[in-house]
Amino acid sequence: MKLNIDGEPDDIIKKCKKCRYCIFEDILSLEQRKIKVLDKKNPKKHIHRMIIEDICGRQYDYVCPMKYAAMKAYCDDRTAMQIGVIKHYMWDLGKEFKKRVEYDQALKNWTKEQDLGRKNKESYAKRYQKIWDKGIRTSIEDGETVEKQIFTSESIYEFVVAKPKTYNSIIRLLKILLKEHKERNEI
């Protein structure tokens, strides 16, 4: 194995040259970013391409090895999407603090139990789980029941960080939409 000038081994997948930042560099270990992972099959539970594209936010016409490495990682869509949502949170914290906020700092804030304006202790992570659950839809594809998330990372982020009155309204609306979806499926 050779080392580059920057100290990383040559067999490590790096972000695309056109990207200033890649969330997958933060969440995938060096072992998960080795070029040899691209030869492996996707695990049974893996991040689906639609979620990867949404988390990345950059849809190029050329191949991005980092996205393929992410598909090989053992991670479900819920966890992967939350990582993408935290990316939006990182940027907002950066604007608020007027400096770059690292992923691990944003994650600590994201999971911290605090009063988010509704006079009770909650975390953004718990809010995320509620929104995620209400955005799951099931359908039958090729005789198999498939679950799919209907929200993007950006929309989930907007729901999660909404002011208390707005957040409560969103939860009520999402409950109604989920009920109507289930009613349509019973027909």
N, C-alpha and C positions, 0 to 999 in steps of 0.2 A: 504494500500500500504506500502510495506517495502522499506527501503533504503539500498543500498549496501554501503560498506566501502567507495567507490569512490564518493558517494553522489548521484548517479543516481538511480531513482526508479527501482524496479525489473521489472516493466511492460514495460520498454523501450527496443526496439530492438537495439542491438549493433552490431558492425562489427564482422565478423567471426574472430575467434582466429588466424587463419593463415594469416590474412591480417594485414599488418603494417599500412595501411591507407585505408579509405573508403570514397569516394567522397559523398556518400549518407548521411553520418553522418553530412557533412557540409551543404548539400542542403535541407534535410528534417527537418522540425521542430520537436520538441519533441512530439507534438500532432500527427504528421504523422508517428512517429516511435513507437507509443504505440502498444502493441501486439494485442489489440482489432481490429486494422485496418485490420488485416489479415483475419477477418471474413467478411469484406465488399466485395461487388462486385467491379470489376474494373469500374471506371467511363467511360462514353462514350468516352471522350477524355482522353487517358492515354498514358504513355510511353510504347511502345511495347517491348517485351522481347529481341528482337534482339538488340535494341538500348541500353537497360540496360546492356546486356552482353558486348557490345562494350565499353560503358562508364566505366564499372567496370574493364574490361581487365583481370579479373581472372575467368576462367571457371572451376568451381569445379564439381566433380561428386556428391556432396552432396547438400542438400537444403540450400539456403542462405535466411533467413527470411528478410534481409534488401532489397534484390532484389524484393521480393513480396510486401514489404511495398512501394517501389518506384513505382510499377505498380498501386498501389491504390491511389497514389497522383495525383491530378489534374494538369497535365503538358503534353504538347504536345511533340512530338518527336524532333521538331526543338529546342525548349528550352532545353530539356534534353541533346541533343547531344552537344549543345553549352557549357553546363556545363562540359561535358566530355572533350571537346576541351580545355577549360580553365584549366582543370587539367593538361594537357600536358604543357600548358603555365606556370603554377605554378612551375613545375619541372624545366623548362628551366630558369625561373627567379631565382630559388633557386641556380642553378649551376652558373649563372652569378653573383649573389650577395654573393655566398658562405655561404648562410644561408637559413633556411626554410622560404618560403614565404607563408603566409596564403591566403586562398581562397579570402577573401574580398579585400586584397591588389592586388591580381592578377586581380580580376574583375574590379577594378578601372583603372588599367593600360590597360586592354582589351578594355574598353569602352571610353578611353580618346582620344579626337580628337588631332591628331598630324601628322607631316609629316613623313610618313613611307618610304620616299625615292622617292616618285613620284611627289614631289613639289606641293602637295596640302594637305589640312587637311582631314584626314580620321582616322577611328579607326579600330582596328582588328575586332570589333563586326560588323561593316558595311561590311568589307570584308567577314566575315563569312556568312552574309546574302546572298551576291552575290553567293558565292560558294554553299551554301545550295540550293538555288533556281535552280542552274544549275545541281544539282545532283538528283533532284526529277524526278522520272519516274512514269508514270501512266500505269496501266494495268487493264484488266477486270478479276475479279475473282468472280465466282458464280453469274454472271450477274451484279456485282457491280463494279464501278470504284474505284480503290484503288491506293493511292499514296505511293511510297516507295523511300527511300533515298538509292542511290547506293554507297555512300562513307562511309568510317568508320571515327570515330573521329580523328584517327591518320592521315589519308590522308587529311582530311579537314584542320587539324592543319598545316600540311606541306604546303598546298596551301596558307593558310591565311598569314603565317609568311614568305613566300618566298620573296626573294629580288625583287625589282621593275621589272626588266626585265623578270625574271622568272614568277612573278605574272601576268604580262600583257600577256605573252605567254599562261599561264594556262587559263586565262579568254577567250582568243580567241579560244583555243582548246575546252574548255567546251561549248562554244556557238555552235561550229560546231557539236560536239557530240550530243547536245540537238536537234539541227535541224535535224540531221540524224535519231535520235530516233523518232521524230515526223513524219518524212517521212515514216519510216518503219511501224508505226502505222496506216498510211493512206492507206496502201496497203490492 
